[in-house]
């Protein structure tokens, strides 16, 4: 079953399909019939999940098991390629690339019903793209086991959502290195006060006084400085960029 696709195989598809794209070549390509059938199922079942944004993107976290070392590669082949010399090196390389028993992948999927465009991102890479405006070429790629793995993983997430388990599992189990985002600098400095000291160290009190004085004078001259610009043209944008560079 392709549901049993392990993390090394999933990563192989991400690396391969992430480099492959309609617009990277002078020719187009397509997937095989079974892959398209599975994709239709995937885009149909994903409708059970509400979009995460106004542009109809749906976002989930999918998991794959690391599996056995045999799922990573063939020892004899890697020796012949010069990648490793001993089984110890082979195992070290395997665990270096896949240190965790489970790998998490950010999954995003979107569709534009108006023109039939479809795309899938996995680990923040565009891995599948269906653009009806481009004629399907003669090269057909069989990615059915990869799509079936995604389909089964999404079905599992939907079951967890229906049971009220998914969000809790993500909160409790998602590795720290996947938890990215932004916070206010003030909040960051409250956590790391040494950062505040380091940031202001090169700035003297005279510098601060001069800045406050200049801003006060500017506020007097430009009484409307706090008003928002309701409309920005392309020329305005480039003019503002030039002001920034100056």
C-alpha positions in Angstrom: 0.0 0.0 0.0 1.3 3.5 -0.9 -0.1 4.6 2.5 3.1 2.9 3.9 5.3 5.3 1.9 8.1 6.2 4.3 9.8 9.6 4.9 12.8 9.0 2.6 10.4 8.2 -0.3 8.3 11.2 0.5 11.3 13.4 0.6 12.5 12.0 -2.7 9.2 13.1 -4.3 9.4 16.5 -2.7 12.9 17.0 -4.0 12.2 15.7 -7.5 8.8 17.3 -8.0 10.0 20.5 -6.3 12.5 20.9 -9.1 10.0 20.0 -11.8 7.5 22.5 -13.1 5.5 23.5 -16.1 7.4 26.8 -16.4 10.9 25.5 -16.0 11.0 23.9 -19.4 10.1 24.7 -23.0 7.8 21.7 -23.0 4.9 20.7 -20.9 4.2 17.4 -19.2 1.4 15.5 -17.5 0.7 12.8 -15.0 -0.6 9.4 -15.8 -4.3 8.6 -15.7 -4.3 6.9 -12.3 -2.5 9.9 -10.8 -5.1 12.3 -12.1 -7.9 10.0 -10.7 -6.3 10.1 -7.3 -5.8 13.9 -7.5 -9.5 14.2 -8.3 -10.3 12.2 -5.2 -8.0 14.4 -3.1 -9.4 17.7 -4.3 -12.9 16.4 -3.7 -12.3 15.1 -0.1 -10.3 18.2 0.9 -13.5 20.2 0.5 -14.6 18.8 3.9 -12.0 21.2 5.5 -12.5 24.9 5.6 -10.0 27.1 3.8 -7.3 28.7 6.0 -7.5 32.0 4.0 -9.5 34.1 1.6 -7.7 32.6 -1.4 -9.2 29.1 -0.7 -5.9 27.6 0.5 -6.3 24.7 2.9 -3.4 23.8 5.1 -2.7 20.7 7.2 0.2 18.9 8.8 0.9 15.4 7.5 3.2 12.8 9.0 5.4 10.0 7.6 7.3 7.3 9.5 11.0 7.2 9.1 10.8 3.4 8.6 13.7 1.0 8.4 17.2 1.7 7.1 16.3 -0.3 4.0 13.6 2.3 3.3 16.4 4.9 3.1 18.6 3.2 0.5 20.6 0.3 -0.6 23.9 -0.1 1.2 25.7 -1.8 -1.7 24.6 0.9 -4.2 25.7 3.7 -1.9 29.1 2.0 -1.5 29.5 1.8 -5.2 28.6 5.5 -5.5 31.2 6.4 -3.0 28.6 7.9 -0.5 29.7 5.5 2.3 32.3 2.9 3.0 30.9 1.0 6.0 27.6 0.1 7.4 28.3 2.3 10.4 28.6 5.3 8.0 25.5 4.2 6.2 23.5 4.2 9.4 25.0 7.5 10.5 24.0 9.1 7.2 20.5 7.7 7.5 20.0 9.1 11.0 21.6 12.4 10.1 19.1 13.0 7.3 16.1 11.4 9.2 16.9 11.8 12.9 13.2 11.4 14.0 11.0 8.4 14.1 8.3 10.6 12.4 8.7 13.5 9.9 6.1 16.3 9.7 5.3 18.0 6.5 3.4 21.2 6.0 0.7 20.6 3.4 -1.1 23.3 1.4 -3.6 22.7 -1.4 -5.5 25.2 -3.5 -7.9 25.2 -6.4 -9.5 27.9 -8.6 -12.9 26.7 -9.7 -13.1 29.5 -12.3 -10.2 28.2 -14.4 -9.6 24.7 -13.0 -6.1 25.6 -11.8 -4.8 23.3 -9.0 -1.7 23.2 -6.9 -0.2 21.4 -3.9 2.7 22.4 -1.7 4.5 20.0 0.6 7.2 21.2 2.9 6.7 24.6 1.4 7.6 23.4 -2.1 5.3 23.3 -5.1 5.2 19.6 -5.9 2.0 19.2 -8.0 0.5 21.7 -10.5 -2.4 21.3 -12.9 -2.9 24.3 -15.2 -5.6 23.7 -17.8 -4.4 26.7 -19.8 -1.3 24.7 -20.7 -1.6 21.8 -23.1 -0.5 18.5 -21.6 2.7 17.3 -23.1 3.8 13.8 -24.2 5.7 13.0 -21.0 3.6 11.3 -18.4 4.8 11.0 -14.9 3.5 8.2 -12.6 3.2 9.9 -9.2 0.3 7.7 -8.1 2.0 6.2 -5.0 2.9 9.7 -3.8 -0.6 11.1 -4.4 -2.1 8.1 -2.7 0.1 8.6 0.3 -1.1 12.3 0.5 -4.7 11.1 0.0 -4.5 8.6 2.8 -2.7 11.0 5.1 -5.4 13.6 4.5 -8.2 11.1 5.2 -6.5 10.3 8.5 -6.4 13.9 9.4 -10.1 14.3 8.6 -10.9 11.4 10.9 -8.9 13.1 13.6 -10.7 16.4 13.0 -14.1 14.7 13.2 -13.0 13.2 16.6 -11.6 16.5 17.8 -8.1 15.1 18.1 -6.1 16.8 15.3 -5.5 20.2 16.8 -4.4 18.8 20.1 -2.0 16.4 18.4 -0.5 19.2 16.4 -0.2 21.4 19.5 1.4 18.6 21.5 3.5 16.8 18.9 4.6 19.2 16.2 8.4 19.7 16.5 9.7 23.0 17.7 11.6 23.7 14.4 8.3 23.8 12.5 6.8 26.4 14.9 7.8 29.6 13.1 6.2 33.0 13.1 6.7 36.6 14.2 6.4 38.4 17.5 6.6 42.1 18.5 10.1 43.2 19.2 9.0 44.5 22.6 7.8 41.0 23.5 11.0 39.5 22.3 13.0 41.9 24.4 10.8 41.1 27.4 11.9 37.5 27.0 15.5 38.3 26.1 16.3 41.7 27.8 20.0 41.4 26.8 18.8 41.9 23.2 17.3 45.3 24.1 20.6 46.4 25.7 22.7 45.3 22.7 20.3 47.0 20.3 20.4 50.4 22.1 24.1 50.2 23.1 25.4 52.2 20.0 22.7 54.8 20.5 23.6 57.7 22.8 21.2 59.9 24.8 22.1 62.8 22.5 21.1 60.7 19.5 17.7 60.0 21.1 17.2 63.7 22.0 18.0 64.7 18.5 15.6 62.2 17.0 12.8 63.3 19.3 13.5 67.0 18.4 13.4 66.3 14.7 10.2 64.3 14.9 8.5 67.0 17.0 9.5 69.6 14.4 8.2 67.3 11.6 4.9 66.8 13.3 4.4 70.6 13.6 5.1 71.1 9.9 3.2 68.0 8.7 0.0 68.0 10.7 -1.4 65.2 8.6 1.5 62.9 9.0 -0.6 60.4 10.9 -3.2 60.0 8.2 -3.2 56.9 6.1 -2.7 57.0 2.4 -5.9 55.7 0.9 -4.5 54.9 -2.6 -1.0 54.1 -3.8 -0.1 54.0 -7.5 2.9 52.2 -9.0 4.7 55.5 -9.4 4.0 56.3 -5.7 5.4 52.9 -4.7 8.6 53.4 -6.7 8.9 56.9 -5.3 8.7 55.7 -1.8 11.3 53.0 -2.6 13.6 55.7 -3.9 13.1 57.7 -0.7 14.0 54.7 1.4 17.2 54.1 -0.6 18.1 57.8 -0.2 
